[in-house]
């Protein structure tokens, strides 16, 4: 049927034409099932453009409320996902308390516990979707099968049995369990002799047992329409047709035209790939194309593309919606969940959050209302547990789609399945992503097959048909993107790319990217063209301790942050970042050190009161969410600080003391937060609002800031020894709001300060005026890539150092 179609005609357009031509007088009685809600909306729009009058009912083939309402099917009460997770968590913790060990897996808490809880919930919900009961779970796995089952069967079965009893008592079912019941009833209704509906199942190449039941009825009383795309889809169609006993005369194959142009573009890194995808969107817009899609199974890649497009005032949300955990109010709620109590029930946590989160922030009330579903649960949660739970809840709840530029879609393969576009960019086309290669966390491949669940090979085929529907589904212009390296590791081309007809290589966008982001220069001094090579004469002649630490980490990062002053765009949320928190705390304690340094107050209560007043003064210009969170922190920090100062009994020598010392052509500088004096010498205190670095990292030179400050004080102390280095961790929550960590033992003061002078001198000599910096990082001891410096840099996506370091030719440069 595709022979007479114009270029750019996809499955949806072909299906719309087929329905109109075949069922002209029966459109009002037609019930069309398609794979996704997005395809259903597109098909309705296509039919509305061709039909005047009543349109057929078009629904995704799921047991959704719309289908139940249409056919008058009573739905079961669905359990809230968060409540189910809480009950799984409560059961696991009770089992650990009773046994002291669950299948050899003890002392599990926090993020690890909730990863297990979420994995169990998703598996049990998937079993319910496929109609696998606990009894069937036990009986369907032969005794001789081995793998994960031997280790985790007892835990899985125990949780499944408990959850089955718990749901029965509440009269509820898992979300996945409601679908089969509705679809089974729908199949019975549609197969009744007096049913007036004419069912058509279109574009479904796989499905649960219940979904296949509806397709079987459609084959007998209506039609089953399949997409004709590539070899992977053809094999899935054959399996599906065989599974429902489909005869050839009941199967209709609709093809889509192959794109006039199918191009492959290879990027050096995943960061370049995001830029190339964004440039492809901009190029399509400039060419007047109105429907453009970037499709990838890698959501992080799509989010990078979204941020790049925003620089060009093209605001496009991934999948057209924003989950609550990514909204300003959602981030504020997640931030507030870290402070306050150590343990509590969900009701107690909700009450604490209601006090901490500013009510005036738009969207906060809706989020707190959504979280109320768990207030009656009696689970006892730590603050880590609570934050993990609400993170899962908010990540599963989507806000209405944000305003987006007309015609641009950033979506996963399932969202874009069987849709056609003027231009489609299939990004992330590498093995491990398309298809993804991940094992089930609880069941082995043999167990999955025994239970009739999709195994890894079947999942790969499903991703293959999604790939074929994206790149062979009727779009006029198709561009396939992939990276050579991801996270510094080489990756290989997706197996599905090999099947594409008329594929040709095109690097035009790479040239545009080079011109946009880099100064393309002739090869000079052995450097690769397009690589920014900073020279020593760019550096200031005054090196602070933090600049020195940045130089040791990566000179490229140091020049980006400290010299060029590059910074990320202002966040959409007003929640405090680490820098905001640090500046606020340092202003507060600088004022406190100057006013209360001589311990001249009469009582500790007076000192605490004065500290609280100083904090209010420093917070007066901060956003409401900052004031709310830090009031709670300060209320605990103030008495803890006073108690510590009184216990130490040390005299304050200086607050925010500035030091300088010449090392060759460079002047080293530092500002010390607080210096106290004892009979033996001076103690340097460094305040940290985030977790302080470990002393081994200070000793190794990875985080040497405090050691450099101690050495500089030693040079300026006129014979007075530096006898102490301390980090004061300003937590502001829990039973230990102030943590004090002192350098001692093998990482004592002398051991930390001894190597600094020689190390600083060698570092200064490394970057003389006019000399090029080395293009290749020193990879000994882990290097930049292993320590993650390249992942946390403001030059992300711009600097080429990581690319050069990981390229095969790097050693020869």
N, C-alpha and C positions, 0 to 999 in steps of 0.2 A: 504493500500500500504506500510505501514511502517513495516509490518511483516518481510520482507526480508532485512531490512536495518541494517548496522553495527552500533555498539555503536558509538555515536558521529555524526550521520547523522542528520542534521537539516532541517528546511523547505527550505532553499535556495538550498541545495544539492538535496533534493527531487524534488523541482520545476524544477531545471535544467535537471534532469533525465526525468521527465514527459514531458517537452517541446521537448526534443530530441526524445523521443520514440513516441510521439503523432504527431508531426509536422515535420517529417523527410524531406519531400519534399516541405515544405512551410515556412521554416525558414526565408527566405528573405522577405516574406510578413507578418511576425508576428510583432505585436506591443504589447509589454508586459508592463503593468502598475503595479508598486509596490508602497508600502507606502512611502519609503524614498530614498534619493539620495545615501546613504551609502549602502542600500540593492541593489539598481540598479547596483552600481559598483561591489559589490560582485557577483551578478548573472551574469554580463557580463564576469567576470573573470572565473567563473565556466563553463559557456558555451564555452568560448574560449579554455578551456582545453579539451573539448569533441568534438568540432565541427571544422572541417577543411573547410574553405570557408566563405561565407557571414553569419554573425550573425544576429539574430533578433534585432530590436530596443527595448531597455529596458529603460523606463523612470519612474520617480516618478509621481504619479497621481496628478499633480498640473498644473495650467495654466502657465507653465514656458515658457521661450523663446525658449527652445529646441523643445518643442512640437509644439509651434506656427510655428517655422521655418520648421519643418518636414512636417506639413500639410498645409503650406502656409496660415496661419491665421494672419490677421493684428491685432496687439495689440494696445490697447489704451495707451496714454501717462500716465505714472504713476507719481503721485506727490511725491516729496521728503518728507520723513517722518519728517525731521527737519523743513521744511517750513510749513508743515501742523500744527505741534505743535506750531510754532511761531504764526500762524494765530489764532489758538484756544486761545493762551495766550492773543494776542492783543484784540480779541473779548471779552474775559472775563473781562479784565481790563477796556475796554471801557464801558461795561455794568455796572461794579461797579461804574465808574465815573458818568454815567448817572443816575443810580438809587440810588447810595449810599449803595446799598445792593443787593446781588443776592440770592434770596430765603433764606434770613436770614443768609447768609454766607459772612461776610464782613471782611475786614482787612486781607485778605489772600495774602501772598507774599512769595518769596523765595522758599524754598524746599517744603512747603505745596502747594503753587500754582502750582509748576511743577509736583508734584505728582498727582494733580487733572487734569492738562493738559494731562499728559501721560495716566492716566486712561481713560479720554474721547477719546483720540486718539485711544487707543487700542480697546475700545468698538466699536467705529464707524467703525474701520477697520474690526473688527470681524463681525459686522452686514453686511458690504459690502461683505465680503467673503461668508456669508450665503445668500446673495441676499435680505436682508431686507432693504427696502428704508425708507426714513423718513416718507413717507405717511403710509407705512405698520407698521412702529414703532408706529405711533399714533393710527392706527385703530386696531392693533392686540391685544392691551391690554384692556381687559374689564374694565369698569368703577368701578366695585365692587372690583377689586384687590387692595390691600393695600401694604404697605411696603415702601421701598426706593422711589418708584414711587411718592408717595404723597409729598415727601420732595424735590426731585431732578428732577422731570419730566420737569419742566419749563426750567431749565438750560440745560438739555440734549437735549430737542427738539429745543431750541433756537440755541445751538451750531450746531446741526445737520443741521438745515435749513440754517444757515449762511454758513456752510462749503459746503453744496450742491450747493448754488449759487456761492460761490467762486471758486469751482472746475469747474463748468460748464463754468464760464467766462474764465478760464485758459485753458479749453479743456483737463482737466486731470481727473484722477480717483484715489481713494485710492489704495494702493498696494493690499489690499484684494479684491478690486472690479475688478481687472484685471483677476483674476483666473476664476471666474464663466463665464465670457464672452468667454474666450478661451475654457474652457471645454464644454460649451454649443455648440459652433461652432464645436468642435472636435466630439461631439456626433452626430451632424447633418451630418458631412462629413463621419464618419465611418458607419452611417446607410444608406447611399445612395446606391442604387442598383449596381452602377458601381464601387463602392469602392473596391480596391484590398487588402486593409489591413485586416488582421484577428486579431481582438482585443482580448487580454487575460488580465483580471484583476486578480491579484494574491496578496493574503495577506491583502486585504483591508477589514476590518471588520466594518468600519464606514466611514462617509464622508458627505460632503455638498450635497445639492440638485443637483448641477451641476456634482459632482463626481459620485453620484448615477445614473445620466443619462448615463454617459459613461459605468458604470457597467451594466446597463440594456441593452445597445447595445451589450456589450460583451457577455451577457447571450444569446442573440438571434443569434449573428453571429459568436461567438467564444466560450470562456469558462470563467467561474469565478472559481478561485481556492482559497480555504480557508485553513488556518492552523488548524490542529486538535491538540489542546493543552489541556487546562483545562476547568473547568466548566464555568468560567467567559467568556472565549473566545467563548465557545459553545453557550452561551446565546446571545452574541453580533452577532455572525454569523447568528443565527436564526432570530434575529430582522432585520438584514441587508437584508437577503434573502427575508423576508416577505415584506420589504419596497420597493424592486424593482420587486416584483412579480416573484421571481426566482423559476423555476421548479427543481425538484430533479435531473432530467437527465442533467441539465445544470450546476450543482454544483459538483465540484470535491473537496474532502477533502484529504489533504496531511498531514500525521502525521510525527512526529519526534521521534527519539528514546529517551527514558528516560535515564538520565545520570546514569552511573554505580554507582555513589556515590553522594548523596545529603546530605550535612552536615549543621548544624546550630551552629554558634559560638556566644556567648553572651559576649559583652564587658561591663565594668563597666561604662564608660563614652564615650561621642562622640570622645574624644581625643584618648582614647584607641582603639576605633573602626577604626580610621584612621590608627593607627599603625598596627592593625591586618590585615587590607586590604593590606597594603604595605608588610607585612611579607608573606601574602598569595601569592602575586605576586612573591616575591623572592623565596619562596618555589617551586612555579610552574616552574620558570626558572631553578632552580636547578634540577628539575625532567625532564628537557629536553622538556617541553611543549613550543610550538612556538607561539600559539595564546592565549593571556590572556586578559581578560577584567575585569575592576572594573566598575560596573554600579550602579548608584544611582540617585534618583531625587534631592538629596541634593548636590548642586554644591559646597558649602563651604566644605563639607566633601571630595569631589573629589580633591579640591585644596589642602587640608591638606595632602591627600595621595600623590599628586604630589610633594609637598615640601619634604616629607619624602623620597620618591624614589630618589630625587635629591641628598640626602646625600650619597646614594650608587651609584652615577654616572649613574642613570637611569633617563634621562631627558624625561619626558612625559607630554605633554600639555593636559589640559582637553579638550575633544572633538577633539583633534588633531589640534586645532587652538587657536590663542591668539587674543583677542579683542584689539582694538587700545588703549583703556584706560588702559590696563595692560602693554603696551610696554614702554620702557624708554622715547621715544619721546612723547608718549601720556601722560605720567605722567608729563613730563616737561610742556606740553601745559596746562594741568589742573592746575598745580602749578602757571604758569604765568598768568592764567586767574583771579587769586585772586587779583592781584596788579593793580594799575593804576587808572582808572576812577571809578566813583561811578555809573553813568548812561551813556547810549549811545545806538546807533543803532547797529545792528550786523556788519555793515560795519565799524563803528568806533572801535568796539571791535576787529575786525580782524586786523585793522591797528595797534592798540596798541599791540596786541599779536605778530604781525610780528616784532615789534621792540624789544620785550622782550625775545622771544624764540630764542635760539642760532641756527643759520642756519646750523652750522657744525654738529649738532647731526643727525645721520642717521634716516631717516623716518620722520623728522619734515616737510619737504617740502610737502610730500604726504599728511600728516594730514592737513596742512593749506590749501592745494588745495581742499581736501574733504570738509572742512568747508566753502569754498567759495560759496557753493550752497545757503547759507542764506544771502549773502551780500546785496541782493537787497530788503530784507524784511525791512519794515519801523517800526517794533515794537521797543519800547523804553524799554531797559532792564537794571536792576541793575546788579552789579557784581555777586550777588547770582543767579539771573536769568540766566545770561550768563553761569556761571559755570555749573549750573544744565542742561542747554540745551546741551552744548558740551559734558558733561558727558554722556547724553543719546545717542548722536550721535556716540561718540567713542565706547560706549559699544555695539552698534548694528553693528559695522563694524569690520570684522575679518581679521587679517593678514593671509597670507598663513600658513599652518601648520608648526610649528617649527620642527626641527629634533627630532625624537623620537626613542626610542629603538624599534627594530623590534618586531612586534607582540603584543605590549602592548597598550591597549585602555582604557582610562578613559572617560566615556561618560554617558550622561543621558539616561533614558529608551527609549526615542523615537529614539535616534541615534543608539542604539543597537538592535532595534526591529527586530525580526526574523533572527538575525545573530547567528551563532553557533561558539563556541570557544573550545579550548582544556580545558581551565579552565575559569569559569566565577564566579566572586565574586559579589553577589547582596548585596550591603551595604545600610544601612539606612532603613531596613525593619521594620518600626514601623508605627503605626497609626499617622496621621498628616503629614507624609512624603510620605508614600507609602500605601494607597493613601493620598494626601494632602487634608486637610479639610479647605478650604477657601471659603468665600462667595464672590459673585460678588459685586464690589464696587458700582455699579449703579443700577442694576436690581435685584429684589428679585427672589427667586426660581420659584414662580408662574408666574412672568413675563417672565422668561427664557423659561419656558415650553409653554407659550402662543405664544411666538415668534418662537418656533421650534428650540431653541438653547439648547445646552447641559446644563443640570442642574447638581447639585453637585453629585447626584446619578449616572448619566450617565458618568460624568468625572471620578468617582471612578471606574466604570466598564472599562473604557478605560485604566486607570492605572493598572487595574487588568490583562488585556490581555497583557500589556507591561511586567508586572511581570512574567506572565506565559511564554511569549515568551523568556524571559531572562533565567529563571531557568528550563524550560521544552522544550527548543527549540533545543535540540540535542547536547549540550555541554557535553563533557566527564565527567568533574568534576565540581560540583556546590557547592559553599559555600555561605550560607545566613548569613549575619552579622547584628546584631542589638545591640544597647546600652541599658543599664538599665535606665540610666539617661541622659538627654540632657539639658544643661544649669542649672544643679542642680535640675531639676524636673524629677520625675518618668515618664516613658513612657511605652506603652504596645506594644506587638507584633502585626505586621500587620495581618489583617484578611486573607490575601492571603497566608500566610505561612502555615495556617492550612490545606490547600488543597493539599500540596505537598506530593507525594507518597515517601515512603522509606526514610523519613527524620530522621536523627539521630543526637544526640548531640555530638559535638566534641570540646574539650577545649585545644587541643594540642597547638594551636597558643598562647593561653593565657599563657601557661607555657614558651613558647619561649620568649614572651614579658616580662614576669617577669624576666627571666634570662638576657635579653638584657638591660632593662632599670633600673632595681633595684637590689640591693644586697639582695637576698633572705636569710633571717636569721631566726633562731629559735625565737619563740615568747619570748620576753624579756621585763621585766618591764611593762607588760600590753599593749605593743604595737603590732600592727598587723604586721605579717611578710611582708617584702618587702617595708615597709614604712621608708623613710629616716627621722630620728629624730635628728635634730641638738641639740647640747648642748651649754651651756653658755660659756664654755671655748674655743669655736671656734671664739668668737667675739674679735675684736681688742679692746684695752683699750682706744682708742680715738674715741669718737662718734661725728660725725658732725651733724649739724642740719638736713641735708637731710637723714642721716642714722637713726637718731631718728624718723623722720617722716616715714621712711620705716618700722621701727620696730613697730610703732603704727599701720600701715596698715596691715602688715603681717610679722612675723619673718622669715617665709620660703622664701618669696620674697626678704626680706632684705639680707638673707645669699646668695641667688642665685645671686643677682645683685651686692652687696657691698663687699662680702667676696670671693665667688667663682668666681666673675667677669664673670658670664655667659652673653652671648649676642647673639642676633639673627645674622644669617649670613648676610654678606654685601649685600645690595639690588642690583638688577640688574640695577637700575636707578640711575643716579648721582644727582637727585633732592635733595635739602637740607631737612634733617629731622629736628626735633625740637632741637636735641642736636647740630647739625652743626650750625643752626641759632643762638642758644644761645651762643655758644662759640665765634662765629664771632662777635656778638654784644657786648659781654662783653670785648673782647680784644680791640675793637674799643673805647668803652666808658672808659675803664681803662686808655688807652693812653690819651684820651681827658681830663679825670679828672686830670691827673697829669700835663699836659701841660697847660690847660686852667683853672685850678682850682681857681687861684687867680683873675680871670676876668681881666687879665692884657692887653687884646687886646684893640686896639683903637676903633674899630667899630664892630657892629654886623656882617657886611658883611665880615670883616676879619676873625671873628670867624667861620662863616659858611664855608668860603673857606678853612680854616685850618682843619675843621672837615671833609670835603669832601676829602682832601688830605690824612688824616689819614685813612679814610675808604678804599681808593684805596690801601694804603700800606698794610692794613690787609687782603685785598681780593686778593692780587697778586698771591697766591698759590692755590686759590679755583678753582673748576671746572668752566667752562664757564657759565653753567646755573646758578650757584650760583652768580657769578659776575653780570650777566645780571639782575637777579631779585633784588639783593640787591643794585645795583646802583640806580634803580628806587625807592627803599624804602629809601635809605640814602638821596637821593635828597630832599625828603619831611621831613625826620626826622631831618636833620641838622638844618634848620632854626627854626623848632618847638622846638628843644632842647635849642638852644641859647635864643629864646624868653622866654622860661620857666625859664631858669637860671637867666636871667636879671630881670624878673618879681619877682621871689622869693628874689633875692638879698642876698642869704645866703652864708656864707663862707664855703668852702669845708674843713672839718676836716680830712677826710681820704678817700682813694680809695682802694678797695680790702683789707680792714682791717681784719687781722686775730685775733681771740679771743680764749682764752682757759679758762676753769674753771673746777675744780675737783668736782665730785659728787660721793662720796664713792670711789670705786676702778676704776671708769671711769673718763676720762678727756673729757669733752664736748668741741667741737670746732665748729667754724663757720667762714665764710669769708663774710664780708659785702660788697656789690657792691659799695655803696657810702654813706658816712655819712656827713651831713651838720650841721652847727652850727648856732643857733639863740640866741637871748638874753635870751630866756626861757630855752633852752636846745638843745639836739641833735635830728636830724631827720634821720632815716634810709630809704634809697631808695633801692628798689629791682627791677632790670630791668627784664622784662618779654617779650619774643618775641611771646609767645602764650598767650592765655587768662588767666589773673591772677585768683587765687581762690577767691571766695567771702569771705567777712569778717566773716559771720556766720560760714563758714567752718574752718577759722583760729581759731575762738573762740571755736568751738566744739572739736578741737583736730584732726580733719580729715586732715587738711593741716596747721600744726602749725609752719612751718619753720620760717616765719618772726617773730612770737611771741617769738620763742626760741632765735633768733638772738637779738631781743630787750632785752630780759632778760639777755643774756650774756653781752651785752654792758652795761647794768645797773650795773652788778657786777664789770665791769672793768672801769667804768667812773669816779671814784674818786669823787663821790658826785654830778656829773653833771647829771641832769635828762634826760631821754629819753622822749621827748615830741611829737614825730611824727613817724608814720610808713606809708610808701607810696609805692604803686606799680606803676611803670611807664611802661605802655603797649606800646611797640615799634611796632605799627601797620605798619606804613610806607606807607599807602594808604588812599584814601578817603579824606574827609574834616577835619577829626580829626586824623592825623597820629600819634599823641602822646597822649595817654590817661593816666591821673593821677588819681589814686584812693587813698583816704586818710582815715585812720582809725579814726572814729569819732562816736559820739552818744553812744548807748549802746554797740557798739563794738569799743570803743575808746581804747587808748593806755593802760590806767590803767587796764581796764577790760580784755584786752588781756594778759598782762604780769603777773597779780596777781596769776593765778593758775599754772604758768609754773614751778616754783621751786618745789612745791609738786608733780606735775605730773611727772617731770623728775626723782625725787628721787624714786617714786613708780615704774617707768619703769625700772630703774637700778636694783632695788631689784627683779624684776620679772625674770631676767635672771642671776642668780648667777652662778659662775663657777661650772661645772659638772652637773647642773640640766637639766633634759629633758624639752623641750618646750611642752606646752599642745598640744595634738593631735587634739583637737576640737576647732575651732574658737569660740570666744564669739559672739553669734548671736544677742545679744541685740542691739536694735537700727539699725537694718538692717544687720549688720555683713558683712563679707568679700564677700559673694556671692551677696548680694543685692547691694553693692557698686561697684561691678565689678572688684575687685582686682584680683580675680582668672582668669578673662578673659584677663587681660593685663599683665600677668606675664611672665618673661623669663623662668620659670619652667613649662610653659604650656605643658601638656601632660606627664610630669615627676612626679611632686609633687602629693602626694596622699591625701593631706589635704582636698581638696574639696570633694573627694570621701568619705572619712571617715565622714566628716561633714554631708553629705546628706544621708548616709546609715541609714537604720532603727535601726541598733545596735549602732549607734554613742553615744547615751545617756548613754549607759552602759559601755563605755570604761573608 
